[in-house]
Amino acid sequence: MSGLRKAAIVLLMIGEDASASVFEHLSEDEIEILLSEMAALGRVSSKMGAQILEEFHHTAVAAEHVARGDIESATRVLVASFGRDTARRMIDRVMRAFQSNAGSAPLECADSQQLSKLTLGEHPQTIALILAHLQPANAAQLATLLPEELRVDVLARMASPEGISPEIVSRVSSVIELRKAAAPTLTGVPPAGPVVLLIEDDDAVRELIGRALRADGFDVIAAASGEEALDLEARCPVDLLLSDVMLPKQNGFEVARQIRRRSPRLPIVFMSAYYDQAVAEAAHLDITSTILQKPFAMADLVAHLRAVYDVAR
């Protein structure tokens, strides 16, 4: 039975209220996939439901042990419940998920301009690995900062990726973290400033705003969609949210509402070419924020963000 079907059965068994709480942490695409699978389930026997719930419970317990670094306890829990062979497969899945998520987080949270300096002199395969573990918007931005000949080589390697273990990702990420800590003395990169999560689906506008903010001392984590932004905000420390209102799938207000649930004090600034419409919509939402009308001068945007950040500190 596929993992997707097991997840659908778990949601069916735990009831509507608990399922709704789970959906709050998923993207619209993920919710649609799960709902489609739930609709296609048909009748699920009580015996099967109990077995799936038991497996889910023991896997969750094992994941908690792994998160604390207690691999032996996690293995014992699963062996006692499912036998050695099944337990080995399950612990491998838990380890891959945990190491992949934890190991690549520093890469995803790094400013692309800073990463471009920190990766100078690295082998193209290493840079390709880093790009592969960034969100698309940040990866594209970092790629544009590479010298043309190197960029071609790196992109060619990304087009034909080889299997890379989570341990390698974690090691590369750790090296990047160490270099970031030593950046002021080793690379001339200034110390990290306030971190802005920038959400803008227009590539050119996102690049222009990112450059202006970095020039004023901000660090920028960029996302081209609400889904990317929610994933980044869950992994990375953020000091300020700057979002376009009109985004694909989820608009900026919907994304901000979800982020505010996790970070209620996060300052938020919206951008919109349809200023009056955005102001009217924002008035009906419980989101404390400001709205800037597009187009605007970059100097005005930077000054506004600096003022909002200084007030929030």
Secondary structure by P-SEA (a helix, b strand, c coil): ccaaaaaaaaaaaacaaaaaaaaccccaaaaaaaaaaaaacccccaaaaaaaaaaaaaaaaaaaaaaacaaaaaaaaaaacccaaaaaaaaaaaaaaaaaaaaacccccccaaaaaaaaccccaaaaaaaaaaccaaaaaaaaaaccaaaaaaaaaaaaccccccaaaaaaaaaaaaaaaaacccccccccccbbbbcccccaaaaaaaaaaaaaabbbbbbbccaaaaaaaaacccccbbbbbcccccccaaaaaaaaaaacccbbbbbbccaaaaaaaaaaacccccccccccccaaaaaaaaaaaaaaac
